[in-house]
């Protein structure tokens, strides 16, 4: 990640015509750049697909796997008259539409889908089964699925200064960073519990009184914990799933993860609305009691996604079927690849249903 070096913050300036004071914390700056202005990054007509590729865009196999998971939730709920599918951070509705296409007719007839997105409903996206909404619906039963949503819930950034103290990182509209005050009490408590600003070898030895090394960075994840708890709390019965690139305590990146994306390439994070602003998620901190944390490779395998090559004999007996099966295997391999999409975290929270009835292989893993 490319970024400017930090100095101590001086006086605040104001951007002409906006009323916004700079420098300011990354959480406030990212909120404004992504959502708070008419040309905010996530409010643009092209949507996220114009700038980066998620599992949803990589292959229809992903939506088909989510549809199978929704069918398992349906069975665990006893086949309710109305079954909810809640797509949180829906982009332009690609996952919602793909799941509805992949469902068996009997299940699809009972589904009420909610595309939760702060951008307006796209033109032509007029399926009457889909409610386009800026808020997670409350009191529904079914599957709530948040694919790459939490990484775009803005958070602040802190950095250790030359004296070993954690300081809030402030940013100007052009991306220039300076160091500000110490983090708030809530952020400081979160950091101490979930992301102590100590070198990894010191964390392992748990040596007392060690001074943090200058330059270490972290992203206090309290806002994401709260956002996920609220989303899960809106579900009356069913399963909530958050899928994202993530890290866990003991393996936190020492210099943070804040970065930008523009037109398919990683770029310097600048809070001017021109690029996505994203940071990896501490999914272990988001987890509520009873949650399970696994990786996408394990979850998709449990949902029937396999990257195994088709038997060669099929090439001679049915060449067309072989080509289709080979393409299918390639897409599945991308979704489950080690070092790629397969390493994404899946945080699963069952609400008043047994998780083992939904994903037995995952449920048998160690609880978080």
RODO-2510 file (C-alpha; in nm, 4 decimals, decimal comma):
residues 368
     n   res          X          Y          Z
     1     x     0,0000     0,0000     0,0000
     2     x     0,1303     0,3408    -0,0956
     3     x     0,0838     0,6219     0,1510
     4     x     0,2484     0,9422     0,2591
     5     x     0,4532     0,9646     0,5753
     6     x     0,2842     1,1050     0,8845
     7     x     0,3757     1,4218     1,0675
     8     x     0,1959     1,5943     1,3532
     9     x    -0,1298     1,7637     1,2528
    10     x    -0,1338     2,1385     1,2254
    11     x    -0,4292     2,3697     1,1738
    12     x    -0,7484     2,2497     1,0025
    13     x    -0,8468     2,3829     0,6631
    14     x    -1,1794     2,3871     0,4828
    15     x    -1,2573     2,2685     0,1324
    16     x    -1,4235     2,5487    -0,0578
    17     x    -1,7941     2,4948    -0,1134
    18     x    -1,8261     2,1748     0,0908
    19     x    -1,8149     2,2901     0,4522
    20     x    -1,5875     1,9937     0,5263
    21     x    -1,2930     2,0590     0,7565
    22     x    -0,9598     1,8937     0,6820
    23     x    -0,7668     1,7082     0,7997
    24     x    -1,0034     1,4630     0,9684
    25     x    -1,0150     1,0986     1,0726
    26     x    -1,0324     0,8289     0,8072
    27     x    -1,3728     0,7084     0,9271
    28     x    -1,5379     1,0445     0,8634
    29     x    -1,3430     1,1026     0,5437
    30     x    -1,4303     0,7607     0,3978
    31     x    -1,7974     0,7911     0,4901
    32     x    -1,8156     1,1169     0,2969
    33     x    -1,6132     0,9904    -0,0001
    34     x    -1,8078     0,6661    -0,0406
    35     x    -2,1622     0,7694     0,0493
    36     x    -2,1917     1,1301     0,1648
    37     x    -2,1902     1,3230    -0,1613
    38     x    -2,3912     1,2948    -0,4855
    39     x    -2,0845     1,1631    -0,6713
    40     x    -1,9762     0,9338    -0,3870
    41     x    -1,7970     0,6215    -0,5039
    42     x    -2,0778     0,3792    -0,4181
    43     x    -2,3522     0,6065    -0,5506
    44     x    -2,2223     0,6138    -0,9080
    45     x    -2,4223     0,4432    -1,1853
    46     x    -2,1506     0,1884    -1,2747
    47     x    -2,1474     0,0461    -0,9217
    48     x    -1,8689    -0,1618    -0,7654
    49     x    -1,8477    -0,3998    -1,0651
    50     x    -1,6959    -0,1178    -1,2668
    51     x    -1,3929    -0,1100    -1,0367
    52     x    -1,3308    -0,4510    -0,8818
    53     x    -1,4337    -0,8157    -0,9117
    54     x    -1,5916    -1,0058    -0,6244
    55     x    -1,6913    -1,3715    -0,5989
    56     x    -2,0348    -1,2711    -0,7279
    57     x    -1,8805    -1,1413    -1,0508
    58     x    -1,6271    -1,4251    -1,0800
    59     x    -1,8810    -1,6999    -1,1436
    60     x    -2,2542    -1,7795    -1,1228
    61     x    -2,1466    -2,0776    -0,9120
    62     x    -2,1248    -1,8416    -0,6150
    63     x    -2,4905    -1,7348    -0,6407
    64     x    -2,5889    -2,0978    -0,6956
    65     x    -2,4094    -2,1976    -0,3744
    66     x    -2,5834    -1,9178    -0,1827
    67     x    -2,9148    -2,0381    -0,3277
    68     x    -2,8435    -2,3886    -0,1959
    69     x    -2,7672    -2,2393     0,1443
    70     x    -3,0982    -2,0509     0,1326
    71     x    -3,2756    -2,3802     0,0573
    72     x    -3,1128    -2,5356     0,3636
    73     x    -3,2270    -2,2415     0,5744
    74     x    -3,5762    -2,2868     0,4311
    75     x    -3,5776    -2,6528     0,5351
    76     x    -3,4481    -2,5690     0,8843
    77     x    -3,7280    -2,3134     0,9224
    78     x    -3,9902    -2,5679     0,8150
    79     x    -4,0737    -2,4096     0,4784
    80     x    -4,2330    -2,0803     0,5903
    81     x    -4,4964    -1,9081     0,3758
    82     x    -4,2505    -1,6212     0,3224
    83     x    -3,8776    -1,6827     0,3133
    84     x    -3,6463    -1,3804     0,3230
    85     x    -3,3221    -1,3414     0,1327
    86     x    -3,1442    -1,0268     0,2517
    87     x    -2,8477    -0,9181     0,0376
    88     x    -2,6586    -0,6594     0,2457
    89     x    -2,4319    -0,4364     0,0389
    90     x    -2,6126    -0,5462    -0,2763
    91     x    -2,4166    -0,3351    -0,5248
    92     x    -2,6364    -0,3400    -0,8324
    93     x    -2,8304    -0,6492    -0,7279
    94     x    -2,6129    -0,9069    -0,9033
    95     x    -2,6174    -1,1599    -0,6179
    96     x    -2,9865    -1,1097    -0,5448
    97     x    -3,0818    -1,1735    -0,9071
    98     x    -2,8454    -1,4705    -0,9352
    99     x    -2,9842    -1,6378    -0,6230
   100     x    -3,3442    -1,5974    -0,7437
   101     x    -3,2527    -1,7513    -1,0811
   102     x    -3,0853    -2,0489    -0,9151
   103     x    -3,3661    -2,1379    -0,6714
   104     x    -3,6057    -2,4259    -0,7320
   105     x    -3,9458    -2,2929    -0,8451
   106     x    -4,1228    -2,4062    -0,5270
   107     x    -3,8814    -2,2137    -0,3056
   108     x    -3,8544    -1,9111    -0,5348
   109     x    -4,2331    -1,8675    -0,5215
   110     x    -4,2106    -1,8036    -0,1453
   111     x    -3,9020    -1,5817    -0,1416
   112     x    -3,9125    -1,2148    -0,0560
   113     x    -3,5758    -1,0674    -0,1497
   114     x    -3,4272    -0,7490    -0,0030
   115     x    -3,1397    -0,5733    -0,1785
   116     x    -2,9907    -0,3522     0,0932
   117     x    -2,7918    -0,0729    -0,0694
   118     x    -2,7518     0,3012    -0,0178
   119     x    -2,7334     0,3673    -0,3917
   120     x    -3,0656     0,4089    -0,5788
   121     x    -3,2349     0,1112    -0,7436
   122     x    -3,0715     0,0558    -1,0848
   123     x    -3,2750     0,1282    -1,3952
   124     x    -3,4362    -0,1862    -1,5353
   125     x    -3,3980    -0,3767    -1,2092
   126     x    -3,7717    -0,4222    -1,1671
   127     x    -3,8289    -0,7773    -1,0371
   128     x    -4,1358    -0,7369    -0,8110
   129     x    -3,9984    -0,9985    -0,5700
   130     x    -3,7071    -0,7689    -0,4812
   131     x    -3,7419    -0,4851    -0,2322
   132     x    -3,4693    -0,2234    -0,2848
   133     x    -3,3972    -0,0612     0,0497
   134     x    -3,1300     0,1377     0,2316
   135     x    -3,2027    -0,0399     0,5619
   136     x    -3,1764    -0,4018     0,6733
   137     x    -3,5373    -0,5227     0,7171
   138     x    -3,6374    -0,6031     1,0737
   139     x    -3,8173    -0,9164     1,1916
   140     x    -3,7760    -1,1343     0,8806
   141     x    -3,6838    -1,5039     0,8743
   142     x    -3,4447    -1,6540     0,6235
   143     x    -3,0870    -1,5897     0,5062
   144     x    -2,9059    -1,2597     0,5548
   145     x    -2,5941    -1,2549     0,3374
   146     x    -2,3367    -0,9723     0,3461
   147     x    -2,0736    -1,0236     0,0777
   148     x    -1,7869    -0,7726     0,1019
   149     x    -2,0001    -0,5278     0,2986
   150     x    -1,8164    -0,4899     0,6284
   151     x    -1,4886    -0,3886     0,4630
   152     x    -1,6693    -0,0771     0,3397
   153     x    -1,8083     0,0166     0,6807
   154     x    -1,5650     0,3037     0,7448
   155     x    -1,3248     0,2863     1,0378
   156     x    -1,0519     0,5112     1,1694
   157     x    -0,6801     0,4380     1,1462
   158     x    -0,4251     0,4745     1,4262
   159     x    -0,0472     0,4817     1,4031
   160     x     0,2263     0,4622     1,6665
   161     x     0,4284     0,7837     1,6837
   162     x     0,8002     0,8288     1,7542
   163     x     0,7377     0,8201     2,1301
   164     x     0,5531     0,4883     2,1162
   165     x     0,2025     0,6371     2,1606
   166     x    -0,0940     0,5425     1,9421
   167     x    -0,2316     0,8438     1,7566
   168     x    -0,5333     0,8911     1,5332
   169     x    -0,4349     0,9264     1,1668
   170     x    -0,5862     1,2352     1,0068
   171     x    -0,6158     1,2761     0,6319
   172     x    -0,6543     1,5651     0,3896
   173     x    -0,8730     1,5574     0,0785
   174     x    -0,5665     1,4744    -0,1342
   175     x    -0,4748     1,1728     0,0830
   176     x    -0,1934     1,3396     0,2782
   177     x    -0,1821     1,2006     0,6316
   178     x    -0,0821     1,3559     0,9634
   179     x    -0,0985     1,2309     1,3203
   180     x    -0,3658     1,3687     1,5496
   181     x    -0,4798     1,2972     1,9057
   182     x    -0,4797     0,9655     2,0852
   183     x    -0,7759     0,7392     1,9982
   184     x    -1,1004     0,7668     2,1927
   185     x    -1,1691     0,5505     2,4948
   186     x    -1,3889     0,3073     2,2986
   187     x    -1,1324     0,2706     2,0210
   188     x    -0,8475     0,2352     2,2700
   189     x    -1,0342    -0,0420     2,4523
   190     x    -1,1126    -0,2197     2,1252
   191     x    -0,7494    -0,2027     2,0189
   192     x    -0,6218    -0,3411     2,3468
   193     x    -0,8609    -0,6348     2,3273
   194     x    -0,8493    -0,7145     1,9561
   195     x    -0,5476    -0,5471     1,7964
   196     x    -0,2746    -0,4557     2,0489
   197     x    -0,0189    -0,2308     1,8836
   198     x     0,2799    -0,4455     1,9647
   199     x     0,5094    -0,6325     1,7257
   200     x     0,3922    -0,9884     1,6608
   201     x     0,6844    -1,1495     1,8442
   202     x     0,6105    -0,9387     2,1545
   203     x     0,2421    -1,0291     2,1351
   204     x     0,3326    -1,3975     2,1352
   205     x     0,5594    -1,3580     2,4390
   206     x     0,3088    -1,1268     2,6107
   207     x     0,5948    -0,9332     2,7658
   208     x     0,4702    -0,6521     2,9937
   209     x     0,5725    -0,2909     2,9546
   210     x     0,6912    -0,3125     2,5943
   211     x     0,6872     0,0120     2,4005
   212     x     0,5142    -0,0076     2,0647
   213     x     0,7375     0,0396     1,7620
   214     x     0,6845     0,3632     1,5654
   215     x     0,4965     0,3166     1,2408
   216     x     0,2750     0,0262     1,3508
   217     x    -0,0835     0,0819     1,2354
   218     x    -0,4255    -0,0596     1,3141
   219     x    -0,7896    -0,0023     1,2220
   220     x    -1,0246     0,0016     1,5258
   221     x    -1,3183    -0,2159     1,4239
   222     x    -1,5863    -0,1126     1,6725
   223     x    -1,8146     0,0394     1,4029
   224     x    -1,8083    -0,2877     1,2107
   225     x    -1,8831    -0,4921     1,5220
   226     x    -2,1858    -0,2689     1,5851
   227     x    -2,3027    -0,2822     1,2224
   228     x    -2,2864    -0,6620     1,2168
   229     x    -2,4610    -0,6973     1,5542
   230     x    -2,7429    -0,4719     1,4280
   231     x    -2,7803    -0,6738     1,1075
   232     x    -2,7946    -1,0032     1,2966
   233     x    -3,0352    -0,8501     1,5479
   234     x    -3,2793    -0,7679     1,2692
   235     x    -3,3156    -1,1374     1,1833
   236     x    -3,5978    -1,3131     1,3693
   237     x    -3,4913    -1,6647     1,2683
   238     x    -3,2453    -1,8059     1,0193
   239     x    -2,8801    -1,7550     0,9311
   240     x    -2,6625    -1,4459     0,8926
   241     x    -2,3385    -1,4723     0,6937
   242     x    -2,0640    -1,2117     0,6478
   243     x    -1,8070    -1,2829     0,3763
   244     x    -1,4957    -1,0665     0,3529
   245     x    -1,1182    -1,0536     0,3357
   246     x    -1,0189    -1,0658     0,6963
   247     x    -0,7610    -1,1242     0,9675
   248     x    -0,7697    -1,2648     1,3198
   249     x    -0,5872    -1,1809     1,6403
   250     x    -0,2340    -1,3122     1,6352
   251     x    -0,2189    -1,2562     1,2587
   252     x    -0,3037    -0,8871     1,2357
   253     x    -0,1100    -0,6984     0,9675
   254     x     0,1441    -0,4781     1,1446
   255     x     0,0962    -0,1810     0,9134
   256     x    -0,2807    -0,1959     0,8606
   257     x    -0,4724    -0,2717     0,5434
   258     x    -0,6345     0,0528     0,4294
   259     x    -0,6122     0,0837     0,0524
   260     x    -0,7976     0,2083    -0,2540
   261     x    -0,9304     0,0479    -0,5723
   262     x    -1,0037     0,2189    -0,9006
   263     x    -1,0905     0,0603    -1,2380
   264     x    -0,9732    -0,2844    -1,1324
   265     x    -0,6423    -0,1772    -0,9825
   266     x    -0,5224    -0,1139    -0,6306
   267     x    -0,4387     0,2508    -0,5802
   268     x    -0,3391     0,5014    -0,3149
   269     x    -0,6372     0,5704    -0,0857
   270     x    -0,7633     0,9233    -0,1426
   271     x    -1,0956     1,0335     0,0180
   272     x    -1,2219     1,2369    -0,2775
   273     x    -1,4835     0,9941    -0,4131
   274     x    -1,2645     0,8800    -0,7030
   275     x    -1,1831     0,5343    -0,5635
   276     x    -1,3056     0,2649    -0,3302
   277     x    -1,1701     0,2870     0,0246
   278     x    -1,1463    -0,0478     0,1961
   279     x    -0,9738    -0,2219     0,4858
   280     x    -0,9717    -0,5885     0,5851
   281     x    -1,2163    -0,6963     0,8562
   282     x    -1,1385    -0,8337     1,2021
   283     x    -1,4147    -1,0928     1,1695
   284     x    -1,3215    -1,2598     1,4988
   285     x    -1,4068    -0,9330     1,6757
   286     x    -1,7418    -0,9111     1,4940
   287     x    -1,8423    -1,2637     1,5985
   288     x    -2,1335    -1,2899     1,8410
   289     x    -2,1720    -1,5797     2,0879
   290     x    -2,2236    -1,9086     1,9055
   291     x    -2,0794    -1,7836     1,5745
   292     x    -1,8532    -1,9899     1,3507
   293     x    -1,5665    -1,8488     1,1482
   294     x    -1,4369    -2,0482     0,8535
   295     x    -1,2917    -1,9789     0,5102
   296     x    -1,4671    -1,9625     0,1753
   297     x    -1,2936    -2,2767     0,0534
   298     x    -1,4465    -2,4816     0,3332
   299     x    -1,7891    -2,3196     0,3108
   300     x    -1,8264    -2,3516    -0,0662
   301     x    -1,7020    -2,7106    -0,0617
   302     x    -1,9723    -2,7874     0,1953
   303     x    -2,2213    -2,6283    -0,0457
   304     x    -2,1188    -2,8488    -0,3365
   305     x    -1,8711    -2,6253    -0,5205
   306     x    -1,5833    -2,8390    -0,6478
   307     x    -1,2862    -2,7514    -0,8646
   308     x    -1,2186    -3,1150    -0,9576
   309     x    -1,1488    -3,1675    -1,3273
   310     x    -1,4043    -3,3763    -1,5208
   311     x    -1,2954    -3,7276    -1,6264
   312     x    -1,1030    -3,7316    -1,9541
   313     x    -1,3280    -4,0033    -2,0923
   314     x    -1,6030    -3,7405    -2,1126
   315     x    -1,3970    -3,5541    -2,3735
   316     x    -1,4412    -3,8401    -2,6190
   317     x    -1,7967    -3,9404    -2,5308
   318     x    -1,9466    -3,5901    -2,5002
   319     x    -1,6999    -3,3129    -2,5947
   320     x    -1,9504    -3,0330    -2,5376
   321     x    -2,0305    -3,1544    -2,1866
   322     x    -1,6567    -3,1889    -2,1185
   323     x    -1,5887    -2,8279    -2,2187
   324     x    -1,8732    -2,7042    -1,9980
   325     x    -1,7564    -2,9185    -1,7047
   326     x    -1,4002    -2,7955    -1,7509
   327     x    -1,5140    -2,4316    -1,7437
   328     x    -1,7228    -2,5094    -1,4353
   329     x    -1,4169    -2,6601    -1,2633
   330     x    -1,2046    -2,3570    -1,3484
   331     x    -1,4580    -2,1166    -1,2007
   332     x    -1,4928    -2,3309    -0,8895
   333     x    -1,1151    -2,3411    -0,8522
   334     x    -1,1004    -1,9594    -0,8622
   335     x    -1,3700    -1,9275    -0,5957
   336     x    -1,1886    -2,1681    -0,3642
   337     x    -0,8255    -2,0857    -0,4486
   338     x    -0,5696    -2,0722    -0,1713
   339     x    -0,4129    -1,7267    -0,1607
   340     x    -0,7187    -1,5843    -0,3358
   341     x    -1,0955    -1,5900    -0,2963
   342     x    -1,0828    -1,9201    -0,1103
   343     x    -0,9119    -1,7478     0,1833
   344     x    -1,1989    -1,5056     0,2398
   345     x    -1,3572    -1,5404     0,5816
   346     x    -1,7144    -1,6630     0,6285
   347     x    -1,8659    -1,5600     0,9613
   348     x    -2,1837    -1,7586     1,0262
   349     x    -2,4390    -1,6698     1,2917
   350     x    -2,7423    -1,8951     1,3307
   351     x    -3,0501    -1,7365     1,4902
   352     x    -3,2920    -1,9813     1,6531
   353     x    -3,1938    -2,2651     1,4150
   354     x    -2,9166    -2,5246     1,4538
   355     x    -2,6137    -2,4357     1,2430
   356     x    -2,5349    -2,8038     1,2012
   357     x    -2,8542    -2,8462     0,9974
   358     x    -2,7242    -2,5860     0,7514
   359     x    -2,3514    -2,6568     0,7118
   360     x    -2,2573    -2,9695     0,9022
   361     x    -1,8865    -2,9630     0,8056
   362     x    -1,8541    -2,6044     0,9243
   363     x    -2,0613    -2,6574     1,2384
   364     x    -1,8281    -2,9327     1,3494
   365     x    -1,5346    -2,6882     1,3542
   366     x    -1,4249    -2,5204     1,6746
   367     x    -1,6581    -2,2443     1,8009
   368     x    -1,5384    -1,8851     1,7944
***
